[in-house]
Amino acid sequence: MVEAEKQWNELIEPYKKVFQREEDEQYVRSIFVEPLAKGFGVTIGSAMRRVLLSSLSGWAITRIKIRGADMEFSTIPGMVQDVTDFVLNLKCLNLRGIFDQKKTFSFCVKGPCTVTAGMLAQEGFLEVNNPEYVLCILTQDGELDFDFTVEKGRGYVSAERFPRKNDPEIFLDAWFSPIRKVSFHVENARVGQNTDYEKLVLRVETNGSLTPDEAVSEAAEILKTQFSVFSIAPKIEESVHESKEIQSVEGAECKDHFPVDFYKPVSELDLSIRCLNCLKLENVTYVGDLVRLKEQDLMKTPNFGRKSFQDIQRILASMGLTLGMNVPNWPPKKVQQEEEKCDAS
């Protein structure tokens, strides 16, 4: 088990994620994730795409009851479209429910008017994200009076699978997924002088019931839960942030949670004497001290050159770390005590 954790921790972990809006559309985003070990771009991208398309929950109209129309092949006096066209238009609504599982609403309007999707919105209960979408057109004598049921679900559900009653209801095929389109591709990425890494570019388009950021986060949680069954030990996160990190200097117990590499002295890294002397001037004793520094901080150090900077980048990348990391609560108390002893001596 320890050997498996060691092999896992030798893989670089992605530490950079960027969301970029495309085409000035609110619900289309490209997500850039890097750096990834060779081959992980396709592995992660394919898994995320499948989960995004099939497993996210959403809202849809599943049944309607129209006064004056007993079946979907009927017509309504004063309505330009027939009931079949009206039902097809209802399937195109982008809905977001603010209630649990299922709720039925009533709607009634008299013509002449154009009935749009936004007219079905119910404040505090139902949001419509494509309000301008035209459902039907009523003439002077037209009247539309119907009840519609909105349910929460996943993926595609055929109308035949919904339970039926004796009431003259019309059932709709429901496409619950809030995702319209997902695509990904993999590019090369650089870490220091090493170009043998990958960058995943994931493009997500939603229907507006949730943002691409929320969709990606939900999909990641689903994958995390599903893969946890294969873990021999507790989750990898616990292995990194709890099991191994409690090893502090000289084996003392530490309450602050940091990766075990943070406690490694920089003197044990494969750095030149000149580089180590420069780090000593900056009071850098452990890797945890080093990752908090930025490039400009190091380059201001006397006698510190570009070669030393590249060596540090290379070594940190092999640990899955980088310069300029935000590490709150570092150094922990035990490290502070150890540094004070060193300063005293």
matplotlib code that plots the C-alpha trace (Angstrom):
import matplotlib.pyplot as plt

x = [0.0, 2.8, 4.6, 1.4, 1.1, 4.7, 4.3, 1.1, 2.9, 5.7, 3.2, 2.8, -0.5, -2.3, -2.1, -3.4, -7.1, -8.4, -12.0, -12.3, -15.7, -16.1, -18.0, -19.3, -21.8, -22.5, -23.0, -20.1, -16.7, -13.3, -11.5, -7.7, -6.1, -2.3, 0.2, -0.8, 1.4, 1.6, -1.6, -3.7, -5.2, -7.3, -8.0, -9.5, -11.0, -12.9, -14.2, -15.3, -17.1, -19.0, -20.1, -21.1, -23.3, -25.0, -25.0, -25.9, -29.4, -31.7, -35.4, -37.9, -41.7, -42.9, -46.7, -49.4, -53.2, -54.8, -58.4, -60.2, -57.6, -57.5, -54.6, -51.5, -53.1, -55.9, -56.2, -57.2, -59.5, -57.8, -54.2, -52.1, -50.1, -51.7, -51.1, -48.3, -46.2, -47.0, -45.7, -42.5, -41.9, -42.4, -39.5, -37.2, -37.6, -34.5, -35.8, -34.5, -36.7, -36.5, -38.3, -37.9, -38.3, -41.7, -44.3, -47.4, -48.2, -51.3, -51.2, -54.0, -53.9, -56.3, -55.5, -54.5, -50.9, -47.7, -47.1, -43.4, -41.4, -40.9, -44.6, -44.4, -41.9, -43.1, -41.4, -39.6, -40.5, -39.5, -37.0, -36.9, -33.5, -34.8, -37.7, -38.0, -38.6, -42.1, -44.4, -47.5, -49.5, -53.1, -55.6, -58.4, -60.6, -57.8, -57.4, -54.7, -55.5, -53.3, -51.5, -47.8, -45.7, -42.0, -39.7, -36.0, -34.1, -31.0, -30.4, -33.2, -36.5, -39.1, -42.7, -43.7, -41.7, -43.8, -46.7, -50.1, -53.5, -56.9, -56.8, -56.4, -52.8, -50.2, -46.8, -43.5, -40.2, -37.9, -34.2, -33.2, -29.5, -28.5, -25.5, -25.8, -22.3, -19.0, -15.7, -12.0, -8.6, -5.1, -2.1, 1.5, 2.5, 5.8, 7.0, 10.4, 12.5, 10.5, 7.9, 6.8, 3.5, 0.0, -2.7, -6.4, -8.8, -12.4, -15.2, -18.6, -21.9, -24.9, -28.6, -28.4, -29.9, -26.3, -23.0, -20.2, -18.2, -20.9, -21.3, -17.6, -17.5, -20.5, -19.1, -15.8, -17.6, -19.5, -16.2, -14.5, -17.3, -17.4, -13.7, -13.4, -14.6, -11.3, -9.1, -7.4, -6.5, -8.5, -8.8, -5.6, -6.3, -6.3, -3.0, -1.4, -2.9, -3.3, -1.4, 1.9, 1.9, 1.7, 5.3, 7.1, 10.7, 12.5, 9.3, 7.5, 3.7, 2.3, -1.3, -1.1, -1.8, 0.8, 2.3, 5.2, 7.5, 7.0, 9.1, 12.1, 15.1, 16.3, 19.8, 18.6, 17.5, 19.8, 20.8, 24.3, 26.2, 25.8, 22.0, 21.8, 23.8, 21.4, 18.4, 20.1, 20.3, 16.5, 16.0, 14.7, 15.2, 12.4, 10.6, 7.6, 9.5, 10.7, 7.3, 6.0, 8.6, 7.9, 10.3, 10.9, 11.8, 14.5, 15.9, 16.5, 18.8, 22.5, 24.4, 21.2, 21.1, 18.7, 20.3, 19.5, 16.0, 15.4, 16.8, 14.4, 11.5, 12.4, 12.8, 9.5, 7.7, 8.8, 7.1, 3.9, 4.7, 5.6, 6.8, 4.4, 2.0, -0.4, 0.3, -1.6, -0.4, 3.1, 5.4, 3.7, 4.8, 7.2, 9.1, 9.3, 10.8, 13.3, 14.3, 14.7, 17.1, 19.1, 19.3, 20.4, 23.2]
y = [0.0, 2.4, 1.5, 2.2, 5.7, 6.4, 5.5, 7.7, 10.7, 10.5, 11.5, 15.2, 16.7, 19.4, 22.7, 25.1, 25.4, 28.3, 29.0, 30.9, 32.1, 31.6, 33.5, 36.0, 33.3, 32.9, 29.2, 28.1, 27.7, 26.2, 24.8, 24.4, 22.0, 21.4, 20.0, 16.3, 13.3, 11.7, 10.0, 11.5, 14.1, 11.6, 9.5, 12.4, 14.1, 11.0, 10.2, 13.8, 14.0, 10.8, 11.8, 15.3, 14.0, 11.2, 11.7, 15.3, 15.9, 18.5, 19.5, 18.8, 18.7, 15.1, 15.5, 18.0, 18.1, 20.5, 21.6, 20.8, 18.4, 14.7, 13.6, 15.0, 14.7, 17.1, 20.8, 23.7, 26.4, 29.7, 28.2, 28.3, 25.3, 21.9, 20.1, 17.9, 21.1, 22.6, 19.4, 19.4, 23.1, 22.2, 19.7, 22.5, 24.5, 25.0, 24.8, 25.0, 23.9, 25.3, 22.5, 18.8, 16.2, 17.1, 19.8, 20.6, 24.1, 25.7, 28.1, 30.0, 32.7, 34.2, 35.5, 37.3, 36.8, 34.9, 32.4, 32.3, 30.1, 32.9, 33.1, 29.7, 30.8, 30.7, 33.1, 31.2, 27.8, 27.6, 29.4, 29.4, 30.0, 30.6, 32.9, 34.2, 30.8, 30.7, 27.9, 28.8, 31.7, 32.4, 34.3, 36.6, 33.7, 31.4, 30.3, 28.0, 26.4, 23.5, 22.0, 20.8, 18.7, 19.4, 16.7, 16.3, 13.4, 12.2, 11.5, 10.6, 9.0, 7.8, 8.9, 5.2, 4.9, 7.4, 6.0, 6.7, 7.5, 7.5, 11.2, 12.4, 13.4, 13.7, 12.3, 13.8, 12.2, 14.0, 14.9, 16.0, 16.6, 20.3, 19.7, 20.5, 19.7, 18.6, 18.2, 18.0, 17.9, 17.5, 19.8, 19.7, 21.5, 22.7, 22.5, 24.3, 22.8, 19.6, 19.5, 15.9, 17.0, 17.5, 20.2, 19.2, 21.6, 20.7, 22.7, 22.6, 24.1, 24.0, 25.0, 27.7, 25.7, 25.6, 27.1, 25.1, 25.7, 24.0, 21.2, 20.3, 20.4, 18.1, 15.7, 15.6, 14.7, 11.9, 10.4, 10.8, 8.8, 6.1, 5.5, 5.4, 1.8, 0.7, 2.3, -0.2, 2.4, 5.6, 8.1, 9.3, 12.7, 11.3, 9.5, 12.7, 15.2, 13.1, 9.8, 11.0, 14.6, 14.0, 12.9, 16.1, 16.9, 14.1, 12.1, 14.4, 14.6, 17.6, 18.8, 21.0, 19.1, 19.5, 17.1, 15.2, 16.8, 20.1, 18.9, 17.8, 20.1, 21.9, 20.6, 17.1, 18.3, 17.9, 21.5, 23.1, 24.5, 28.0, 27.6, 26.3, 29.2, 31.6, 29.9, 30.1, 33.9, 33.9, 31.8, 28.8, 25.7, 23.3, 22.7, 24.3, 27.5, 27.3, 26.8, 30.0, 32.1, 33.6, 33.8, 37.5, 36.9, 34.3, 36.3, 39.3, 37.1, 38.0, 35.4, 33.5, 32.6, 31.3, 27.8, 27.6, 28.7, 26.0, 23.3, 24.3, 24.3, 20.8, 19.4, 20.9, 19.7, 16.1, 16.4, 17.9, 21.3, 24.7, 28.1, 30.8, 28.4, 29.9, 27.9, 29.2, 28.3, 27.4, 26.9, 24.7, 25.0, 22.1, 23.5, 27.0, 25.4, 23.5, 26.6, 28.5, 25.8, 26.1, 29.9, 29.6, 27.2]
z = [0.0, 0.9, -2.4, -4.4, -2.7, -3.5, -7.2, -7.3, -5.7, -8.3, -11.0, -11.5, -10.3, -12.3, -10.5, -13.1, -14.1, -16.3, -17.4, -20.6, -22.0, -25.7, -28.4, -25.8, -24.7, -21.0, -21.0, -23.3, -21.7, -22.4, -19.4, -19.5, -17.1, -16.9, -16.4, -16.9, -17.2, -20.6, -21.5, -18.8, -21.0, -23.0, -19.9, -17.9, -20.9, -22.1, -18.6, -18.0, -21.3, -20.8, -17.3, -18.4, -21.2, -19.4, -15.6, -14.7, -13.4, -14.9, -15.3, -18.0, -18.7, -18.5, -19.0, -19.8, -19.6, -22.1, -21.6, -24.9, -26.2, -25.2, -27.3, -29.0, -32.5, -31.6, -32.5, -30.4, -31.8, -32.3, -32.0, -35.2, -34.3, -33.6, -30.3, -31.8, -32.7, -29.3, -27.5, -29.6, -28.7, -25.0, -25.2, -26.2, -22.9, -20.8, -17.2, -13.7, -10.9, -7.4, -5.7, -4.9, -7.7, -9.2, -9.3, -11.4, -12.6, -14.3, -17.2, -19.0, -21.6, -24.1, -27.6, -29.6, -28.4, -29.0, -26.2, -25.3, -22.9, -20.4, -19.8, -18.1, -15.5, -11.9, -9.5, -6.7, -8.3, -12.0, -14.1, -17.9, -19.5, -23.0, -22.4, -26.0, -27.4, -29.1, -28.1, -30.1, -31.5, -30.5, -32.7, -31.6, -30.4, -29.2, -25.6, -24.1, -20.8, -19.6, -16.6, -17.0, -14.7, -14.3, -13.0, -12.1, -13.6, -15.5, -19.2, -21.6, -20.4, -22.9, -22.4, -22.1, -18.9, -16.9, -14.8, -16.4, -14.9, -16.3, -16.8, -20.5, -20.0, -22.8, -21.9, -23.3, -23.9, -21.5, -22.0, -18.5, -19.2, -18.9, -21.2, -24.9, -26.1, -24.7, -26.6, -25.6, -27.1, -25.7, -26.3, -25.3, -22.1, -20.7, -17.1, -16.8, -19.7, -19.8, -22.6, -22.0, -20.4, -21.6, -21.3, -21.4, -23.1, -22.3, -24.0, -22.3, -23.5, -21.2, -21.6, -18.9, -16.0, -14.6, -15.6, -17.3, -14.1, -12.0, -14.5, -14.5, -10.7, -10.4, -13.0, -11.1, -7.8, -9.6, -10.9, -7.6, -5.9, -8.5, -8.5, -4.7, -4.7, -6.4, -3.7, -1.4, 1.2, 2.1, -0.8, -2.4, -1.0, 2.5, 1.7, 0.5, 2.9, 6.0, 6.2, 4.9, 5.8, 9.5, 9.3, 10.4, 11.0, 12.9, 13.0, 15.3, 15.0, 13.2, 13.3, 10.2, 6.9, 4.2, 1.7, 3.0, 0.5, 2.1, 5.1, 3.0, 3.5, 0.4, 1.2, 0.1, -3.3, -6.3, -6.4, -6.8, -3.8, -5.3, -5.5, -2.0, -0.7, -2.4, -0.9, 2.5, 2.1, 1.6, 4.8, 2.8, 4.8, 3.6, 0.3, 2.0, 2.3, -1.3, -3.0, -1.4, -3.3, -6.7, -9.7, -9.1, -5.5, -6.5, -9.4, -7.0, -4.9, -5.4, -7.5, -8.3, -12.0, -14.6, -14.5, -10.8, -11.4, -14.0, -11.7, -9.0, -11.4, -12.7, -9.2, -7.9, -11.0, -10.3, -6.9, -8.4, -7.0, -8.4, -7.3, -6.1, -4.4, -1.8, 1.3, 4.3, 7.9, 6.7, 8.5, 11.2, 14.8, 14.7, 11.7, 13.3, 16.4, 14.3, 12.4, 15.6, 16.9, 13.7, 13.9, 17.6, 16.7]

ax = plt.figure().add_subplot(projection="3d")
ax.plot(x, y, z, "-o")
ax.set_aspect("equal")
plt.show()
